Amino acid sequence: MLKFEYILRLLDGLRVTLLLLLFGVALGFVLGILLAIARVYGGKIFSSLAFIYTELFRGTPLLVQLFIIYYGLPSLGIDLSRFESTVLALGLNSAAYQSEYFRGAIESIPRGQMLAARSIGMSKIKAIRYVILPQALRLAIPSWSNEVIYLLKATSVAFIVGVPELLSQGRIIVGWTYKPFEVYLTVAAIYVIVVNLLAKLLDIIYEKYKLLM
């Protein structure tokens, strides 16, 4: 059984992990919606650019993307902290996946709804904002929630650049206690608990959102 002080340190690491998740998901959400809109309504140029972005970030490992941001950007005069670099890597990577969930949901909305919105005088942007997106988000939530769960586990790459998240704190404690099995088992248990709680929270959000529609 780990000492209470070590448990507290792991929980502090969990706090950092959840912050990485929160900012990473938020960044990926905003960029993902913009990419999805560009793919569906952006015309040939913007649609092609969004497609290239999506394929690039889905086709390369997250760890490589993190290294490019953390080690590569300073050579261009862009200095980000370890935390900021990780959030940016998580957000940019997640945006590529989230955009596909949103694009699929947008394309499942009958085309007649856009035509109807335009026929009553709504601009294209307003039609997307008030007619298409609310329905698309409701349809996307079940599959989109998988990306949130994935990103929670993906935050563990942050230990590579020294962000003091959950896995990093576990490694530090292993160095103090020489009990890798016990420590990493505790870390795994924390991940399992948080993943299940997060899944239940997302289910509640989905049910609430359905009632509002």
TIRO-2110 file (N, C-alpha, C; in Angstrom, 1 decimal):
// TIRO-2110
0.8, -1.2, 0.0, N, 1, A
0.0, 0.0, 0.0, CA, 1, A
0.9, 1.2, 0.0, C, 1, A
0.6, 2.2, -0.9, N, 2, A
1.4, 3.4, -1.0, CA, 2, A
1.1, 4.3, 0.2, C, 2, A
2.1, 5.1, 0.6, N, 3, A
1.9, 6.0, 1.6, CA, 3, A
0.9, 7.1, 1.1, C, 3, A
0.3, 7.7, 2.1, N, 4, A
-0.7, 8.8, 1.8, CA, 4, A
-0.1, 9.9, 1.0, C, 4, A
1.2, 10.3, 1.4, N, 5, A
1.8, 11.4, 0.7, CA, 5, A
2.1, 11.1, -0.8, C, 5, A
2.3, 9.8, -1.1, N, 6, A
2.5, 9.4, -2.5, CA, 6, A
1.1, 9.5, -3.2, C, 6, A
0.1, 9.1, -2.6, N, 7, A
-1.2, 9.1, -3.2, CA, 7, A
-1.6, 10.6, -3.5, C, 7, A
-1.3, 11.5, -2.6, N, 8, A
-1.5, 12.9, -2.8, CA, 8, A
-0.7, 13.4, -4.0, C, 8, A
0.5, 12.9, -4.1, N, 9, A
1.3, 13.4, -5.3, CA, 9, A
0.7, 12.9, -6.6, C, 9, A
0.2, 11.6, -6.6, N, 10, A
-0.5, 11.1, -7.8, CA, 10, A
-1.7, 11.9, -8.1, C, 10, A
-2.5, 12.3, -7.1, N, 11, A
-3.7, 13.1, -7.3, CA, 11, A
-3.3, 14.5, -7.9, C, 11, A
-2.2, 15.0, -7.4, N, 12, A
-1.8, 16.3, -8.0, CA, 12, A
-1.4, 16.1, -9.5, C, 12, A
-0.8, 15.0, -9.8, N, 13, A
-0.5, 14.6, -11.2, CA, 13, A
-1.8, 14.5, -12.0, C, 13, A
-2.8, 13.9, -11.4, N, 14, A
-4.1, 13.7, -12.0, CA, 14, A
-4.7, 15.1, -12.3, C, 14, A
-4.5, 16.0, -11.4, N, 15, A
-5.0, 17.4, -11.7, CA, 15, A
-4.4, 18.0, -12.9, C, 15, A
-3.1, 17.8, -13.1, N, 16, A
-2.5, 18.3, -14.3, CA, 16, A
-3.0, 17.5, -15.5, C, 16, A
-3.2, 16.2, -15.4, N, 17, A
-3.7, 15.4, -16.5, CA, 17, A
-5.0, 15.9, -17.0, C, 17, A
-5.9, 16.2, -16.0, N, 18, A
-7.3, 16.7, -16.3, CA, 18, A
-7.2, 18.1, -17.0, C, 18, A
-6.3, 18.9, -16.6, N, 19, A
-6.1, 20.2, -17.2, CA, 19, A
-5.6, 20.1, -18.6, C, 19, A
-4.7, 19.2, -18.9, N, 20, A
-4.3, 18.9, -20.2, CA, 20, A
-5.4, 18.4, -21.1, C, 20, A
-6.2, 17.5, -20.5, N, 21, A
-7.4, 17.0, -21.2, CA, 21, A
-8.4, 18.2, -21.5, C, 21, A
-8.7, 19.0, -20.5, N, 22, A
-9.7, 20.1, -20.7, CA, 22, A
-9.2, 21.0, -21.8, C, 22, A
-8.0, 21.5, -21.8, N, 23, A
-7.5, 22.5, -22.8, CA, 23, A
-7.4, 21.8, -24.1, C, 23, A
-6.9, 20.5, -24.1, N, 24, A
-6.7, 19.8, -25.4, CA, 24, A
-8.0, 19.5, -26.1, C, 24, A
-9.0, 19.1, -25.3, N, 25, A
-10.3, 18.9, -25.9, CA, 25, A
-11.0, 20.2, -26.4, C, 25, A
-10.8, 21.2, -25.6, N, 26, A
-11.4, 22.5, -26.0, CA, 26, A
-10.8, 23.0, -27.3, C, 26, A
-9.5, 23.0, -27.4, N, 27, A
-8.8, 23.4, -28.6, CA, 27, A
-9.2, 22.5, -29.8, C, 27, A
-9.2, 21.2, -29.6, N, 28, A
-9.6, 20.3, -30.7, CA, 28, A
-11.0, 20.5, -31.1, C, 28, A
-11.9, 20.8, -30.1, N, 29, A
-13.3, 21.0, -30.4, CA, 29, A
-13.5, 22.2, -31.4, C, 29, A
-12.9, 23.3, -31.0, N, 30, A
-13.1, 24.5, -31.9, CA, 30, A
-12.5, 24.3, -33.2, C, 30, A
-11.2, 23.8, -33.3, N, 31, A
-10.6, 23.6, -34.6, CA, 31, A
-11.3, 22.5, -35.4, C, 31, A
-11.8, 21.5, -34.7, N, 32, A
-12.5, 20.4, -35.3, CA, 32, A
-13.7, 20.8, -36.0, C, 32, A
-14.5, 21.7, -35.4, N, 33, A
-15.7, 22.2, -36.0, CA, 33, A
-15.4, 23.1, -37.2, C, 33, A
-14.4, 23.9, -37.1, N, 34, A
-14.0, 24.7, -38.2, CA, 34, A
-13.5, 23.9, -39.4, C, 34, A
-12.8, 22.8, -39.1, N, 35, A
-12.3, 21.9, -40.2, CA, 35, A
-13.4, 21.2, -40.8, C, 35, A
-14.4, 20.8, -40.0, N, 36, A
-15.5, 20.0, -40.5, CA, 36, A
-16.4, 21.0, -41.5, C, 36, A
-16.6, 22.2, -41.0, N, 37, A
-17.3, 23.1, -41.8, CA, 37, A
-16.6, 23.4, -43.2, C, 37, A
-15.2, 23.5, -43.0, N, 38, A
-14.4, 23.8, -44.2, CA, 38, A
-14.5, 22.6, -45.2, C, 38, A
-14.5, 21.4, -44.6, N, 39, A
-14.6, 20.2, -45.5, CA, 39, A
-16.0, 20.1, -46.3, C, 39, A
-17.0, 20.5, -45.6, N, 40, A
-18.4, 20.4, -46.2, CA, 40, A
-18.8, 21.6, -47.0, C, 40, A
-18.5, 22.8, -46.4, N, 41, A
-19.0, 24.0, -47.0, CA, 41, A
-17.9, 25.0, -47.5, C, 41, A
-16.7, 24.6, -47.4, N, 42, A
-15.6, 25.5, -47.7, CA, 42, A
-15.2, 25.7, -49.1, C, 42, A
-15.8, 24.9, -50.0, N, 43, A
-15.4, 25.0, -51.4, CA, 43, A
-14.1, 24.2, -51.7, C, 43, A
-13.6, 24.2, -52.9, N, 44, A
-12.5, 23.3, -53.2, CA, 44, A
-11.2, 23.6, -52.5, C, 44, A
-10.9, 24.9, -52.3, N, 45, A
-9.6, 25.3, -51.7, CA, 45, A
-9.6, 25.0, -50.2, C, 45, A
-10.6, 25.5, -49.5, N, 46, A
-10.6, 25.3, -48.0, CA, 46, A
-10.9, 23.8, -47.7, C, 46, A
-11.7, 23.2, -48.5, N, 47, A
-12.0, 21.7, -48.3, CA, 47, A
-10.7, 20.9, -48.4, C, 47, A
-9.9, 21.3, -49.4, N, 48, A
-8.6, 20.6, -49.7, CA, 48, A
-7.6, 20.8, -48.6, C, 48, A
-7.5, 22.1, -48.1, N, 49, A
-6.6, 22.4, -47.0, CA, 49, A
-7.0, 21.6, -45.7, C, 49, A
-8.3, 21.6, -45.4, N, 50, A
-8.8, 20.9, -44.3, CA, 50, A
-8.5, 19.4, -44.4, C, 50, A
-8.7, 18.8, -45.6, N, 51, A
-8.4, 17.4, -45.8, CA, 51, A
-6.9, 17.1, -45.6, C, 51, A
-6.0, 18.0, -46.1, N, 52, A
-4.6, 17.8, -45.9, CA, 52, A
-4.2, 17.8, -44.4, C, 52, A
-4.8, 18.8, -43.7, N, 53, A
-4.5, 18.9, -42.3, CA, 53, A
-5.0, 17.6, -41.6, C, 53, A
-6.1, 17.2, -41.9, N, 54, A
-6.7, 16.0, -41.2, CA, 54, A
-5.8, 14.8, -41.5, C, 54, A
-5.4, 14.6, -42.7, N, 55, A
-4.6, 13.4, -43.0, CA, 55, A
-3.2, 13.5, -42.4, C, 55, A
-2.7, 14.7, -42.4, N, 56, A
-1.3, 14.9, -41.8, CA, 56, A
-1.3, 14.5, -40.3, C, 56, A
-2.3, 15.1, -39.6, N, 57, A
-2.3, 14.8, -38.1, CA, 57, A
-2.8, 13.5, -37.7, C, 57, A
-3.6, 12.9, -38.6, N, 58, A
-4.1, 11.5, -38.3, CA, 58, A
-3.0, 10.5, -38.7, C, 58, A
-2.2, 10.9, -39.7, N, 59, A
-1.2, 9.9, -40.2, CA, 59, A
0.1, 9.9, -39.6, C, 59, A
0.3, 10.8, -38.6, N, 60, A
1.6, 10.9, -37.9, CA, 60, A
1.4, 10.7, -36.4, C, 60, A
2.4, 10.1, -35.7, N, 61, A
2.2, 9.8, -34.3, CA, 61, A
2.1, 11.1, -33.4, C, 61, A
1.3, 11.1, -32.4, N, 62, A
1.2, 12.2, -31.5, CA, 62, A
2.5, 12.6, -30.9, C, 62, A
3.3, 11.6, -30.6, N, 63, A
4.6, 11.9, -29.9, CA, 63, A
5.5, 12.7, -30.9, C, 63, A
5.5, 12.3, -32.2, N, 64, A
6.3, 13.1, -33.1, CA, 64, A
5.8, 14.5, -33.2, C, 64, A
4.5, 14.7, -33.2, N, 65, A
3.9, 16.0, -33.3, CA, 65, A
4.3, 16.9, -32.0, C, 65, A
4.4, 16.2, -30.9, N, 66, A
4.8, 16.9, -29.6, CA, 66, A
6.3, 17.3, -29.7, C, 66, A
7.1, 16.4, -30.3, N, 67, A
8.5, 16.7, -30.4, CA, 67, A
8.7, 17.9, -31.4, C, 67, A
8.0, 17.9, -32.5, N, 68, A
8.1, 19.0, -33.4, CA, 68, A
7.7, 20.4, -32.7, C, 68, A
6.7, 20.3, -31.9, N, 69, A
6.2, 21.6, -31.3, CA, 69, A
7.2, 22.0, -30.2, C, 69, A
7.6, 21.0, -29.3, N, 70, A
8.4, 21.4, -28.2, CA, 70, A
9.8, 21.6, -28.5, C, 70, A
10.4, 20.8, -29.4, N, 71, A
11.8, 21.0, -29.7, CA, 71, A
12.0, 21.8, -31.0, C, 71, A
11.0, 21.7, -31.9, N, 72, A
11.2, 22.4, -33.2, CA, 72, A
10.8, 23.8, -33.3, C, 72, A
9.7, 24.2, -32.6, N, 73, A
9.3, 25.6, -32.7, CA, 73, A
10.3, 26.6, -32.1, C, 73, A
11.0, 26.3, -31.1, N, 74, A
12.0, 27.3, -30.6, CA, 74, A
13.0, 27.7, -31.6, C, 74, A
13.3, 26.8, -32.6, N, 75, A
14.3, 27.2, -33.6, CA, 75, A
13.7, 28.2, -34.6, C, 75, A
12.3, 28.4, -34.5, N, 76, A
11.6, 29.4, -35.3, CA, 76, A
11.3, 30.6, -34.5, C, 76, A
11.8, 30.6, -33.3, N, 77, A
11.6, 31.8, -32.4, CA, 77, A
10.3, 31.7, -31.6, C, 77, A
9.7, 30.5, -31.6, N, 78, A
8.4, 30.3, -30.8, CA, 78, A
8.7, 29.5, -29.6, C, 78, A
8.7, 30.1, -28.5, N, 79, A
9.1, 29.3, -27.2, CA, 79, A
7.8, 29.1, -26.4, C, 79, A
7.4, 27.9, -26.2, N, 80, A
6.3, 27.5, -25.4, CA, 80, A
6.7, 26.7, -24.2, C, 80, A
6.0, 26.8, -23.2, N, 81, A
6.3, 26.0, -22.0, CA, 81, A
6.0, 24.5, -22.3, C, 81, A
6.4, 23.6, -21.4, N, 82, A
6.1, 22.2, -21.6, CA, 82, A
4.6, 22.0, -21.6, C, 82, A
4.0, 22.6, -20.7, N, 83, A
2.5, 22.4, -20.6, CA, 83, A
1.8, 23.0, -21.8, C, 83, A
2.2, 24.1, -22.3, N, 84, A
1.6, 24.7, -23.5, CA, 84, A
1.9, 23.9, -24.7, C, 84, A
3.1, 23.4, -24.8, N, 85, A
3.5, 22.5, -26.0, CA, 85, A
2.6, 21.3, -26.0, C, 85, A
2.4, 20.7, -24.9, N, 86, A
1.6, 19.5, -24.8, CA, 86, A
0.1, 19.8, -25.1, C, 86, A
-0.4, 20.8, -24.6, N, 87, A
-1.8, 21.2, -24.9, CA, 87, A
-1.9, 21.4, -26.4, C, 87, A
-1.0, 22.1, -27.0, N, 88, A
-1.1, 22.4, -28.4, CA, 88, A
-1.0, 21.1, -29.2, C, 88, A
-0.1, 20.2, -28.9, N, 89, A
0.0, 19.0, -29.6, CA, 89, A
-1.3, 18.1, -29.5, C, 89, A
-1.8, 18.1, -28.2, N, 90, A
-3.0, 17.3, -28.0, CA, 90, A
-4.2, 17.9, -28.8, C, 90, A
-4.3, 19.3, -28.7, N, 91, A
-5.4, 20.0, -29.4, CA, 91, A
-5.4, 19.8, -30.9, C, 91, A
-4.2, 20.0, -31.5, N, 92, A
-4.0, 19.9, -32.9, CA, 92, A
-4.3, 18.5, -33.4, C, 92, A
-3.8, 17.5, -32.7, N, 93, A
-4.0, 16.1, -33.0, CA, 93, A
-5.5, 15.8, -32.9, C, 93, A
-6.1, 16.2, -31.8, N, 94, A
-7.5, 15.8, -31.5, CA, 94, A
-8.4, 16.5, -32.6, C, 94, A
-8.1, 17.7, -33.0, N, 95, A
-8.9, 18.4, -34.0, CA, 95, A
-9.1, 17.6, -35.2, C, 95, A
-8.0, 16.9, -35.7, N, 96, A
-8.1, 16.1, -36.9, CA, 96, A
-9.2, 15.0, -36.7, C, 96, A
-9.2, 14.4, -35.6, N, 97, A
-10.2, 13.3, -35.3, CA, 97, A
-11.6, 13.8, -35.0, C, 97, A
-11.6, 14.9, -34.2, N, 98, A
-12.9, 15.5, -33.9, CA, 98, A
-13.6, 16.0, -35.2, C, 98, A
-12.8, 16.5, -36.1, N, 99, A
-13.4, 17.1, -37.4, CA, 99, A
-14.1, 16.0, -38.2, C, 99, A
-13.6, 14.8, -38.1, N, 100, A
-14.2, 13.7, -38.8, CA, 100, A
-15.5, 13.3, -38.2, C, 100, A
-15.6, 13.3, -36.9, N, 101, A
-16.9, 13.0, -36.2, CA, 101, A
-17.9, 14.1, -36.6, C, 101, A
-17.5, 15.4, -36.6, N, 102, A
-18.4, 16.5, -36.9, CA, 102, A
-18.8, 16.5, -38.4, C, 102, A
-17.8, 16.2, -39.2, N, 103, A
-18.1, 16.2, -40.7, CA, 103, A
-19.1, 15.1, -41.0, C, 103, A
-19.0, 13.9, -40.4, N, 104, A
-19.9, 12.9, -40.7, CA, 104, A
-21.3, 13.2, -40.2, C, 104, A
-21.4, 13.9, -39.0, N, 105, A
-22.7, 14.3, -38.5, CA, 105, A
-23.3, 15.4, -39.4, C, 105, A
-22.5, 16.4, -39.8, N, 106, A
-23.0, 17.4, -40.7, CA, 106, A
-23.6, 16.9, -42.0, C, 106, A
-22.8, 15.9, -42.6, N, 107, A
-23.2, 15.4, -43.9, CA, 107, A
-24.5, 14.5, -43.7, C, 107, A
-24.8, 14.1, -42.5, N, 108, A
-26.0, 13.3, -42.3, CA, 108, A
-27.3, 14.1, -42.2, C, 108, A
-27.1, 15.4, -42.0, N, 109, A
-28.2, 16.3, -42.0, CA, 109, A
-28.8, 16.5, -43.4, C, 109, A
-30.1, 16.3, -43.6, N, 110, A
-30.6, 16.4, -45.0, CA, 110, A
-30.3, 17.8, -45.6, C, 110, A
-29.9, 17.8, -46.9, N, 111, A
-29.5, 19.0, -47.6, CA, 111, A
-30.7, 20.0, -47.6, C, 111, A
-31.9, 19.5, -47.6, N, 112, A
-33.1, 20.3, -47.6, CA, 112, A
-33.1, 21.3, -46.5, C, 112, A
-32.5, 21.0, -45.4, N, 113, A
-32.6, 21.9, -44.2, CA, 113, A
-31.7, 23.2, -44.5, C, 113, A
-30.6, 23.0, -45.2, N, 114, A
-29.8, 24.2, -45.6, CA, 114, A
-30.6, 25.0, -46.6, C, 114, A
-31.2, 24.4, -47.5, N, 115, A
-32.0, 25.1, -48.6, CA, 115, A
-33.2, 25.8, -47.9, C, 115, A
-33.8, 25.2, -47.0, N, 116, A
-35.0, 25.8, -46.3, CA, 116, A
-34.5, 27.0, -45.5, C, 116, A
-33.4, 26.9, -44.8, N, 117, A
-32.9, 28.0, -44.1, CA, 117, A
-32.5, 29.2, -45.0, C, 117, A
-31.9, 28.9, -46.1, N, 118, A
-31.5, 30.0, -47.0, CA, 118, A
-32.7, 30.6, -47.7, C, 118, A
-33.8, 29.8, -47.9, N, 119, A
-35.0, 30.3, -48.5, CA, 119, A
-35.7, 31.3, -47.7, C, 119, A
-35.5, 31.3, -46.3, N, 120, A
-36.2, 32.2, -45.5, CA, 120, A
-35.4, 33.4, -45.1, C, 120, A
-34.2, 33.5, -45.9, N, 121, A
-33.4, 34.7, -45.7, CA, 121, A
-32.2, 34.6, -44.8, C, 121, A
-31.9, 33.4, -44.3, N, 122, A
-30.7, 33.2, -43.5, CA, 122, A
-29.5, 33.2, -44.3, C, 122, A
-28.4, 33.8, -43.9, N, 123, A
-27.1, 33.6, -44.6, CA, 123, A
-26.6, 32.2, -44.4, C, 123, A
-25.6, 31.9, -45.2, N, 124, A
-25.1, 30.5, -45.1, CA, 124, A
-24.4, 30.3, -43.7, C, 124, A
-23.8, 31.3, -43.2, N, 125, A
-23.1, 31.2, -41.9, CA, 125, A
-24.2, 31.0, -40.8, C, 125, A
-25.3, 31.8, -40.8, N, 126, A
-26.3, 31.7, -39.8, CA, 126, A
-27.0, 30.4, -39.9, C, 126, A
-27.2, 29.9, -41.1, N, 127, A
-27.9, 28.6, -41.3, CA, 127, A
-27.0, 27.5, -40.7, C, 127, A
-25.7, 27.5, -40.9, N, 128, A
-24.8, 26.5, -40.3, CA, 128, A
-24.9, 26.7, -38.8, C, 128, A
-24.8, 27.9, -38.3, N, 129, A
-24.8, 28.1, -36.8, CA, 129, A
-26.0, 27.7, -36.1, C, 129, A
-27.2, 28.1, -36.7, N, 130, A
-28.4, 27.9, -35.9, CA, 130, A
-29.3, 26.7, -36.4, C, 130, A
-29.0, 26.1, -37.6, N, 131, A
-29.8, 25.0, -38.1, CA, 131, A
-29.0, 23.7, -38.1, C, 131, A
-27.8, 23.8, -38.7, N, 132, A
-27.0, 22.6, -39.0, CA, 132, A
-26.2, 22.1, -37.8, C, 132, A
-25.5, 23.0, -37.2, N, 133, A
-24.6, 22.6, -36.1, CA, 133, A
-25.3, 22.0, -34.9, C, 133, A
-26.4, 22.6, -34.4, N, 134, A
-27.0, 22.0, -33.2, CA, 134, A
-27.5, 20.6, -33.4, C, 134, A
-28.0, 20.3, -34.6, N, 135, A
-28.4, 18.9, -34.9, CA, 135, A
-27.1, 18.0, -35.1, C, 135, A
-26.1, 18.5, -35.7, N, 136, A
-24.9, 17.7, -36.0, CA, 136, A
-24.2, 17.4, -34.7, C, 136, A
-24.2, 18.4, -33.7, N, 137, A
-23.5, 18.1, -32.4, CA, 137, A
-24.2, 17.0, -31.7, C, 137, A
-25.5, 17.0, -31.7, N, 138, A
-26.3, 16.0, -31.0, CA, 138, A
-26.0, 14.6, -31.6, C, 138, A
-25.9, 14.5, -32.9, N, 139, A
-25.6, 13.3, -33.6, CA, 139, A
-24.1, 12.8, -33.4, C, 139, A
-23.2, 13.8, -33.2, N, 140, A
-21.8, 13.4, -33.1, CA, 140, A
-21.4, 13.0, -31.7, C, 140, A
-22.2, 13.4, -30.6, N, 141, A
-21.7, 13.2, -29.2, CA, 141, A
-21.4, 11.8, -28.9, C, 141, A
-22.2, 10.8, -29.3, N, 142, A
-21.8, 9.4, -28.9, CA, 142, A
-20.5, 9.0, -29.4, C, 142, A
-20.2, 9.2, -30.7, N, 143, A
-18.9, 8.9, -31.2, CA, 143, A
-17.8, 9.8, -30.8, C, 143, A
-18.1, 11.1, -30.6, N, 144, A
-17.2, 12.1, -30.2, CA, 144, A
-16.6, 11.8, -28.8, C, 144, A
-17.5, 11.2, -28.0, N, 145, A
-17.1, 10.9, -26.6, CA, 145, A
-15.9, 10.0, -26.6, C, 145, A
-15.8, 9.1, -27.6, N, 146, A
-14.6, 8.2, -27.7, CA, 146, A
-13.3, 9.0, -27.8, C, 146, A
-13.3, 10.1, -28.5, N, 147, A
-12.1, 10.9, -28.7, CA, 147, A
-11.7, 11.5, -27.3, C, 147, A
-12.7, 11.9, -26.5, N, 148, A
-12.4, 12.5, -25.2, CA, 148, A
-11.7, 11.4, -24.3, C, 148, A
-12.2, 10.2, -24.3, N, 149, A
-11.6, 9.1, -23.6, CA, 149, A
-10.2, 8.8, -24.1, C, 149, A
-10.0, 8.8, -25.4, N, 150, A
-8.7, 8.5, -26.0, CA, 150, A
-7.7, 9.6, -25.6, C, 150, A
-8.2, 10.9, -25.6, N, 151, A
-7.3, 12.0, -25.3, CA, 151, A
-6.9, 12.0, -23.8, C, 151, A
-7.7, 11.5, -23.0, N, 152, A
-7.4, 11.4, -21.6, CA, 152, A
-6.2, 10.5, -21.4, C, 152, A
-6.2, 9.3, -22.1, N, 153, A
-5.1, 8.4, -22.0, CA, 153, A
-3.9, 8.9, -22.8, C, 153, A
-4.1, 9.7, -23.8, N, 154, A
-3.0, 10.2, -24.6, CA, 154, A
-2.2, 11.3, -23.9, C, 154, A
-2.8, 11.9, -22.8, N, 155, A
-2.1, 12.9, -22.1, CA, 155, A
-0.8, 12.3, -21.4, C, 155, A
-0.7, 11.0, -21.4, N, 156, A
0.5, 10.4, -20.7, CA, 156, A
1.7, 10.7, -21.5, C, 156, A
1.6, 11.1, -22.8, N, 157, A
2.8, 11.4, -23.6, CA, 157, A
3.6, 12.6, -23.0, C, 157, A
2.9, 13.4, -22.2, N, 158, A
3.4, 14.6, -21.6, CA, 158, A
4.6, 14.3, -20.7, C, 158, A
4.7, 13.1, -20.2, N, 159, A
5.9, 12.8, -19.3, CA, 159, A
7.2, 12.8, -20.1, C, 159, A
7.1, 12.7, -21.4, N, 160, A
8.3, 12.7, -22.2, CA, 160, A
9.0, 14.0, -22.2, C, 160, A
8.2, 15.1, -22.1, N, 161, A
8.8, 16.4, -22.0, CA, 161, A
8.8, 17.0, -20.6, C, 161, A
8.5, 16.2, -19.6, N, 162, A
8.6, 16.6, -18.2, CA, 162, A
7.5, 17.3, -17.6, C, 162, A
6.3, 17.2, -18.2, N, 163, A
5.1, 17.8, -17.6, CA, 163, A
4.7, 16.9, -16.4, C, 163, A
4.5, 17.5, -15.3, N, 164, A
4.2, 16.7, -14.1, CA, 164, A
2.8, 16.1, -14.0, C, 164, A
2.4, 15.4, -15.0, N, 165, A
1.1, 14.8, -15.0, CA, 165, A
1.1, 13.4, -14.2, C, 165, A
0.1, 12.7, -14.3, N, 166, A
-0.1, 11.5, -13.5, CA, 166, A
1.0, 10.5, -13.7, C, 166, A
1.4, 10.1, -14.9, N, 167, A
2.4, 9.1, -15.2, CA, 167, A
3.8, 9.6, -14.7, C, 167, A
4.0, 10.9, -15.0, N, 168, A
5.3, 11.5, -14.5, CA, 168, A
5.5, 11.4, -13.0, C, 168, A
4.4, 11.7, -12.3, N, 169, A
4.5, 11.6, -10.8, CA, 169, A
4.7, 10.2, -10.4, C, 169, A
4.1, 9.2, -11.1, N, 170, A
4.3, 7.8, -10.9, CA, 170, A
5.8, 7.4, -11.0, C, 170, A
6.4, 7.9, -12.1, N, 171, A
7.8, 7.6, -12.3, CA, 171, A
8.7, 8.2, -11.2, C, 171, A
8.3, 9.4, -10.7, N, 172, A
9.1, 10.0, -9.6, CA, 172, A
9.0, 9.1, -8.4, C, 172, A
7.8, 8.7, -8.1, N, 173, A
7.5, 7.9, -6.9, CA, 173, A
8.2, 6.5, -7.0, C, 173, A
8.3, 6.0, -8.2, N, 174, A
9.0, 4.7, -8.4, CA, 174, A
10.5, 4.9, -8.0, C, 174, A
11.0, 6.1, -8.4, N, 175, A
12.4, 6.4, -8.1, CA, 175, A
12.7, 6.5, -6.6, C, 175, A
11.7, 6.9, -5.9, N, 176, A
11.8, 7.0, -4.4, CA, 176, A
11.6, 5.7, -3.7, C, 176, A
10.7, 4.9, -4.2, N, 177, A
10.2, 3.7, -3.4, CA, 177, A
10.8, 2.4, -4.0, C, 177, A
11.2, 2.4, -5.3, N, 178, A
11.7, 1.2, -5.9, CA, 178, A
10.6, 0.1, -5.9, C, 178, A
9.3, 0.6, -6.1, N, 179, A
8.2, -0.3, -6.1, CA, 179, A
7.4, -0.1, -7.4, C, 179, A
8.0, -0.4, -8.6, N, 180, A
7.3, -0.1, -9.8, CA, 180, A
6.0, -0.7, -10.0, C, 180, A
5.9, -2.0, -9.6, N, 181, A
4.6, -2.7, -9.8, CA, 181, A
3.5, -2.1, -9.0, C, 181, A
3.7, -1.8, -7.8, N, 182, A
2.7, -1.2, -6.9, CA, 182, A
2.3, 0.2, -7.4, C, 182, A
3.3, 1.0, -7.8, N, 183, A
3.1, 2.4, -8.2, CA, 183, A
2.3, 2.4, -9.5, C, 183, A
2.8, 1.7, -10.5, N, 184, A
2.2, 1.8, -11.8, CA, 184, A
0.8, 1.1, -11.8, C, 184, A
0.6, 0.1, -10.9, N, 185, A
-0.7, -0.5, -10.8, CA, 185, A
-1.7, 0.6, -10.2, C, 185, A
-1.2, 1.4, -9.3, N, 186, A
-2.1, 2.4, -8.7, CA, 186, A
-2.4, 3.5, -9.8, C, 186, A
-1.4, 3.8, -10.6, N, 187, A
-1.6, 4.8, -11.7, CA, 187, A
-2.6, 4.3, -12.6, C, 187, A
-2.5, 3.0, -13.0, N, 188, A
-3.5, 2.4, -13.9, CA, 188, A
-4.9, 2.4, -13.3, C, 188, A
-5.0, 2.1, -12.0, N, 189, A
-6.3, 2.1, -11.4, CA, 189, A
-6.9, 3.5, -11.4, C, 189, A
-6.1, 4.5, -11.2, N, 190, A
-6.6, 5.9, -11.3, CA, 190, A
-7.2, 6.2, -12.6, C, 190, A
-6.4, 5.8, -13.7, N, 191, A
-6.9, 6.0, -15.1, CA, 191, A
-8.2, 5.3, -15.3, C, 191, A
-8.3, 4.1, -14.8, N, 192, A
-9.6, 3.3, -15.0, CA, 192, A
-10.7, 4.0, -14.4, C, 192, A
-10.5, 4.4, -13.1, N, 193, A
-11.6, 5.1, -12.4, CA, 193, A
-12.0, 6.4, -13.1, C, 193, A
-11.0, 7.2, -13.5, N, 194, A
-11.4, 8.5, -14.2, CA, 194, A
-12.0, 8.2, -15.5, C, 194, A
-11.6, 7.2, -16.3, N, 195, A
-12.2, 6.9, -17.6, CA, 195, A
-13.6, 6.6, -17.4, C, 195, A
-13.9, 5.7, -16.4, N, 196, A
-15.3, 5.3, -16.2, CA, 196, A
-16.2, 6.5, -15.7, C, 196, A
-15.6, 7.3, -14.9, N, 197, A
-16.4, 8.5, -14.4, CA, 197, A
-16.6, 9.5, -15.6, C, 197, A
-15.6, 9.6, -16.4, N, 198, A
-15.8, 10.5, -17.6, CA, 198, A
-16.8, 10.0, -18.6, C, 198, A
-16.8, 8.7, -18.8, N, 199, A
-17.8, 8.1, -19.7, CA, 199, A
-19.2, 8.3, -19.2, C, 199, A
-19.4, 8.1, -17.9, N, 200, A
-20.7, 8.4, -17.3, CA, 200, A
-21.1, 9.8, -17.4, C, 200, A
-20.2, 10.7, -17.2, N, 201, A
-20.5, 12.2, -17.3, CA, 201, A
-20.9, 12.5, -18.8, C, 201, A
-20.2, 11.9, -19.7, N, 202, A
-20.5, 12.2, -21.1, CA, 202, A
-21.9, 11.6, -21.5, C, 202, A
-22.2, 10.5, -20.9, N, 203, A
-23.6, 9.9, -21.1, CA, 203, A
-24.6, 10.9, -20.6, C, 203, A
-24.4, 11.4, -19.4, N, 204, A
-25.3, 12.4, -18.8, CA, 204, A
-25.5, 13.6, -19.7, C, 204, A
-24.4, 14.1, -20.2, N, 205, A
-24.4, 15.3, -21.1, CA, 205, A
-25.2, 15.0, -22.3, C, 205, A
-25.0, 13.8, -22.9, N, 206, A
-25.7, 13.5, -24.1, CA, 206, A
-27.2, 13.4, -23.9, C, 206, A
-27.6, 12.8, -22.7, N, 207, A
-29.0, 12.7, -22.4, CA, 207, A
-29.6, 14.1, -22.2, C, 207, A
-28.9, 15.0, -21.5, N, 208, A
-29.4, 16.3, -21.3, CA, 208, A
-29.5, 17.1, -22.6, C, 208, A
-28.5, 16.9, -23.5, N, 209, A
-28.5, 17.6, -24.7, CA, 209, A
-29.7, 17.2, -25.6, C, 209, A
-30.0, 15.9, -25.5, N, 210, A
-31.2, 15.3, -26.3, CA, 210, A
-32.5, 16.0, -25.9, C, 210, A
-32.6, 16.2, -24.6, N, 211, A
-33.8, 16.8, -24.1, CA, 211, A
-34.0, 18.2, -24.5, C, 211, A
-32.9, 18.9, -24.7, N, 212, A
-32.9, 20.3, -25.1, CA, 212, A
-33.3, 20.5, -26.6, C, 212, A
-33.1, 19.4, -27.4, N, 213, A
-33.3, 19.5, -28.8, CA, 213, A
-34.8, 19.3, -29.2, C, 213, A
END
